[in-house]
Amino acid sequence: AEAKKAAKEAAEAKRDALRKELNDKKKLSTINVPQYVIDAYKNFSSSAGLDEDKDLFQKSLDRWVEEGAFDIERGNLPVDPSTVDPAHMTREQAKALTQYYAHMITAVRRQFWGTNVKTYTTEEAMDYVQKVADAYAKENKPWSSGHSYEALRAGETASSKLTWITENLSTLRTRPTTMTEMYRFIARTIIGMMVNDYHSNFGHMDNMLGGSMYDDVIGVASSVTPNGLGRMHYVGFSDKYAGQALPDPYDTTQLEKDLAQAESDFQTALAAFNEANGVLTAKQAAFDTASQALAATQAELATVRNQAL
């Protein structure tokens, strides 16, 4: 019974931990794009970018801002109080931010193009974007210099056909902060590159949304020049040479399967415990009855012996 109790408690603890993890992930805020924005974007794209349709699209984005496009900043975001220095961001920190960005962009793209598209990252993409960020930092150029095509080629190697296709840039504060705030920055930047992109003919938004028929690979990394200019780089790649997709840590599909199995394991352990506990209860009752009979017989024996003496 004690062994079955320990097994039940272990199964229950595992189930509860998975349940909490699933609930926490399901509570994370996502970017919900209104249908009127989606319709206006598709109309703008299909009209070869006519100024009239461009203006109508911008009006739809302005309406979205008024209705709370940036509310995600105050929503439920990943929590990680560890310190991050944009000038010396670790590969693991950059990968975590990339995976969050990819998760958010996948959700946005699927609202536009359906559930068959996704954006993800790979180890090869992360290797590439780290070299790009390092090259930007060493170039030490001002923001007005724009994209550096030389730096964007810094990740190319003789043994790989992987090369960049797109790059979005955003300015970045250079003071150390927390990873939580970096997740907030990523969410805010995604919205910003959609609603404040009129001057770029919505090129940043086009880069993020990609097309309706293919997946995108992304790498995100930070650079800080000796002159103190911080940039965040969002480099896009074709999925053809980018390698194996890293799992989406925010996807709940596998977690839901694990939780279902853990619930089943707990119910099995609970039934085994209840059965063992039932046997224990019955045997304890039998033991108590036998103990009482023994005590009574011993008392009677003592009386008879005293009478004999």
C-alpha positions in Angstrom: 0.0 0.0 0.0 2.9 2.4 0.8 4.5 1.6 -2.6 1.2 2.2 -4.4 0.7 5.4 -2.5 4.2 6.7 -3.6 3.5 5.7 -7.2 0.2 7.5 -7.1 1.7 10.7 -5.6 4.5 10.7 -8.2 2.0 10.3 -11.1 -0.1 13.0 -9.6 2.8 15.4 -9.3 3.8 14.8 -12.9 0.2 15.3 -14.1 -0.1 18.5 -12.1 3.2 19.9 -13.4 2.2 19.2 -17.0 -1.2 20.7 -16.4 0.4 23.9 -15.1 2.8 24.1 -18.0 0.0 23.7 -20.5 -2.2 26.3 -18.7 0.7 28.7 -18.6 1.4 28.3 -22.4 -2.3 28.6 -23.3 -2.5 31.8 -21.3 0.3 33.5 -23.3 -1.0 36.3 -25.4 -0.9 36.2 -29.2 -1.3 38.7 -31.9 -4.9 38.7 -33.2 -5.1 40.5 -36.5 -8.6 41.9 -37.3 -10.2 40.6 -40.5 -10.5 44.1 -41.9 -6.7 44.4 -41.7 -6.3 41.1 -43.5 -8.7 42.0 -46.2 -7.1 45.4 -46.7 -3.6 43.9 -46.9 -4.6 41.3 -49.5 -6.4 44.0 -51.5 -3.3 46.2 -51.4 -1.0 43.3 -52.4 -3.3 42.2 -55.3 -3.5 45.7 -56.7 0.2 46.0 -57.3 0.5 48.5 -54.5 -1.7 51.3 -55.8 -1.5 54.4 -53.6 -5.2 54.4 -53.0 -5.2 50.8 -51.7 -2.0 51.6 -49.7 -3.8 54.5 -48.0 -6.8 52.3 -47.3 -4.6 49.6 -45.8 -2.9 52.2 -43.6 -6.3 53.4 -42.4 -7.1 49.8 -41.4 -3.9 49.6 -39.4 -4.6 53.0 -37.7 -8.0 51.6 -36.7 -6.3 48.5 -35.3 -4.0 50.6 -33.2 -6.9 52.6 -31.8 -8.7 49.3 -31.0 -5.6 48.0 -29.1 -3.0 46.5 -31.4 -0.3 47.1 -28.8 -2.3 45.6 -25.9 0.0 42.6 -26.2 2.7 44.6 -24.3 0.5 44.4 -21.2 -0.6 40.9 -21.9 0.8 37.5 -20.7 4.3 37.1 -22.1 7.0 34.6 -21.3 8.6 35.3 -17.9 12.4 35.1 -17.5 14.0 37.5 -15.0 17.5 36.5 -16.1 19.8 39.4 -17.3 20.6 39.9 -20.9 23.2 42.3 -22.3 22.3 43.2 -25.9 26.0 43.8 -26.6 26.9 40.3 -25.5 23.7 38.3 -25.9 24.4 34.6 -25.6 23.5 32.2 -28.4 20.9 30.5 -26.1 19.3 33.8 -25.4 19.2 34.7 -29.1 17.7 31.3 -29.9 15.0 31.7 -27.3 14.1 35.1 -28.7 14.1 33.7 -32.2 11.8 30.8 -31.2 9.4 33.3 -29.6 9.5 35.5 -32.7 8.9 32.5 -35.0 6.0 31.3 -32.8 4.4 34.7 -32.9 4.9 35.2 -36.7 3.6 31.7 -37.4 0.3 32.6 -35.6 0.1 35.9 -37.6 0.8 34.2 -40.9 -1.8 31.5 -40.3 -4.4 34.2 -39.9 -3.5 35.5 -43.4 -2.6 32.3 -45.2 -4.1 29.3 -43.3 -2.7 26.7 -41.1 -0.3 25.1 -43.6 2.4 27.8 -43.2 4.9 28.2 -40.4 8.0 30.2 -39.5 10.7 28.4 -37.6 14.4 28.5 -36.9 17.3 26.0 -37.2 20.8 25.7 -35.7 22.2 26.6 -39.1 20.1 29.8 -39.3 21.3 30.7 -35.8 24.9 30.2 -36.8 24.4 32.5 -39.8 22.6 35.3 -38.0 25.2 35.4 -35.2 27.9 36.1 -37.8 25.7 38.7 -39.4 25.3 40.6 -36.1 29.0 40.4 -35.3 29.8 41.8 -38.8 27.4 44.7 -38.3 29.0 45.5 -34.9 32.5 45.5 -36.4 31.4 47.8 -39.3 30.4 50.4 -36.7 28.1 52.2 -39.2 25.3 54.6 -38.3 21.6 53.7 -38.6 21.3 55.9 -41.7 23.6 53.4 -43.6 20.7 51.0 -43.8 21.2 47.3 -44.6 24.8 46.1 -45.0 24.9 43.5 -47.8 28.5 42.7 -47.0 27.5 41.9 -43.3 24.6 39.9 -44.5 26.9 37.7 -46.5 29.2 37.1 -43.4 27.3 33.9 -42.5 28.0 32.2 -45.9 30.3 29.2 -45.9 31.9 27.1 -48.6 30.3 24.0 -47.2 26.7 25.3 -47.2 24.4 26.8 -49.8 22.5 28.7 -47.0 22.3 32.4 -47.7 20.1 35.2 -46.5 16.9 36.3 -48.4 15.4 39.1 -46.3 16.4 41.2 -43.4 14.3 43.4 -41.1 16.1 45.8 -38.7 14.9 47.5 -35.6 16.7 49.8 -33.2 17.5 48.3 -29.8 18.3 49.9 -26.4 21.8 48.8 -25.4 21.5 48.7 -21.6 21.3 45.3 -19.9 17.7 44.2 -19.2 15.7 41.1 -18.5 14.7 38.4 -21.0 11.1 39.2 -20.0 11.6 42.7 -21.4 13.2 41.3 -24.5 10.2 39.2 -25.2 8.1 42.3 -24.7 10.3 44.1 -27.2 9.9 41.3 -29.7 6.1 41.4 -29.5 6.0 45.2 -29.7 8.4 45.2 -32.7 6.3 42.8 -34.7 3.3 45.1 -34.3 5.4 48.1 -35.1 6.7 46.6 -38.3 3.2 46.1 -39.4 1.4 49.3 -38.4 4.3 51.8 -38.9 5.6 50.6 -42.2 4.0 53.0 -44.7 7.3 54.7 -45.5 8.8 51.3 -46.5 5.8 50.4 -48.7 5.1 47.7 -46.0 8.3 45.8 -47.0 8.9 44.8 -43.4 5.4 43.4 -43.1 5.9 41.5 -46.4 9.1 40.0 -45.1 7.4 38.7 -42.0 4.2 37.4 -43.7 6.0 35.6 -46.5 3.8 33.8 -49.0 0.9 31.4 -48.7 2.6 28.4 -50.2 5.9 28.0 -48.3 7.5 28.0 -44.8 10.0 30.6 -43.7 13.2 30.1 -41.7 14.3 33.0 -39.4 17.2 33.9 -37.2 17.2 36.8 -34.7 20.3 38.3 -33.1 21.4 41.6 -31.6 24.4 43.8 -32.4 25.9 46.9 -30.7 28.5 49.0 -32.4 31.5 50.5 -30.6 29.7 53.8 -31.1 26.7 52.5 -29.1 24.1 51.8 -31.8 22.0 48.8 -31.0 20.3 46.8 -33.8 18.1 43.7 -33.7 18.4 41.7 -36.9 15.6 39.5 -38.2 17.2 37.5 -41.1 15.1 35.3 -43.3 16.2 32.2 -45.2 14.7 29.7 -47.6 13.9 26.4 -45.9 15.7 24.6 -48.7 19.2 24.7 -47.2 18.4 25.8 -43.6 18.5 22.4 -41.9 16.3 20.6 -39.4 13.6 22.7 -37.8 14.0 23.3 -34.0 10.8 22.5 -32.1 8.5 25.4 -31.1 8.7 25.5 -27.3 5.3 27.3 -27.2 3.4 24.7 -29.3 1.0 22.7 -27.0 0.4 19.8 -29.3 2.9 17.4 -27.8 2.2 18.8 -24.3 -1.5 18.0 -24.6 -0.6 14.4 -25.6 1.9 14.1 -22.7 -0.8 15.4 -20.3 -3.4 12.9 -21.6 -0.9 10.1 -21.0 0.0 11.5 -17.5 -3.7 11.7 -16.6 -4.1 8.0 -17.7 -1.0 7.0 -15.7 -2.4 8.8 -12.7 -5.8 7.1 -12.9 -4.1 3.7 -13.2 -1.9 4.5 -10.2 -4.9 5.8 -8.3 -6.9 2.6 -9.0 -3.9 0.5 -7.9 -3.6 2.5 -4.7 -7.3 2.3 -3.9 -7.2 -1.5 -4.4 -4.1 -1.8 -2.2 -5.6 0.5 0.4 -8.8 -1.5 0.4 -6.9 -4.7 1.1 -4.9 -2.8 3.8 -8.1 -1.6 5.4 -9.7 -5.1 5.4 -6.5 -6.6 6.9 -6.2 -3.9 9.4 -9.8 -4.6 10.5 -9.1 -8.3 10.7 -5.9 -7.6 12.7 -7.9 -5.3 15.1 -10.5 -8.1 15.6 -7.8 -10.7 16.2 -6.0 -8.4 18.6 -9.2 -7.9 20.6 -9.8 -11.7 20.7 -6.2 -12.2 21.8 -6.5 -9.7 24.6 -9.7 -11.2 25.8 -8.3 -14.7 25.8 -5.2 -13.6 27.6 -7.3 -11.9 30.2 -9.4 -15.0 30.6 -6.3 -17.2 30.8 -4.9 -15.0 33.5 -8.1 -15.3 35.5 -8.2 -19.1 35.2 -4.6 -19.3 36.3 -5.2 -17.2 39.3 -8.2 -19.4 40.3 -6.0 -22.5 39.9 -3.3 -21.1 42.2 
